[in-house]
Amino acid sequence: MTMQGVVFDLARTLIDSTDAIVASMFHMFDELSLDRPPREAIIDSIGVVLEKQIAMMTDHDPIEGARVY
C-alpha cells in the first residue's frame, strides 16, 4: 500500500492559530455590525463547528456568519 497524501490538523497542534481565529471572528462580527464577544469566549469555542460556534455567541444567522467569516 502506497501513501497518497497526508492530512494535518493544524489548529493548536502544529501551529498556534488562536490569534488568526480570533481576528477572523472579530472581522465577522464587525462586518455584520454585531457586538464582539470577549476574546476568551472565542478561544473557549475553538474546535466547535463554525456555525455552532457562531450560534453560541450571537442570535444572528450562523450560515451568513460563516459566509462572512
N, C-alpha and C positions, 0 to 999 in steps of 0.2 A: 504494500500500500504506500503510495507516494503522497506527501503532503502538498496540497494545492494552495493553501493560504493559512494565514494566522490572523486571529481577531484579538485585539487588546481592549479591555475595559479600562480606559484611561482615567476616568473620574475618580479622583482620590486614591488611585492605585499607583500608576506610574508617574503622574504629574498632579500637581495641586491646581485644579481648575476652579476652585471656590471663587476667587475674585472675578473670573470671567462669567461664571454662572450668575453671581450677584449683579454684576454690571448688566447682563442681558435681561435679568428680571426687572431691574430698575428702569432700563430702557423701555420695556413693555409697559410698565406702569405709567411712565411719563408720556409715552405715545398715546395711551388710552385715557390720559388725564385722570388717573386714579391715584389715590394716596399710596405712597410707598409703604410697604410693611417694614418692620425692623429687619436689619441685616441678619440678625440671628434667626428670625423666622424662616428666611430663605435658606440659610445654611442648614437648619434643622430638617428642612424638607427635601434636601438634595438626595436623589435616589428614587424619589417617588415619580411616577409617570407624570410628564409635564402638565397635561390637562388637569389631573388630580391635584398637582402641586398648586396650580393657579386657582382652582376652586377652593383650596384650603385657605387662600389669602384674600379672596375677593368674591363678590357675587356676580361679577362681570362674566360674560360668555367665555368659558375656558377654551373653546375652539378658536375664537377670534384672538384671544390672548396668545395662544400657541402660534398662530399665524404671524402675529407681530413680533413675538419673541425671536 
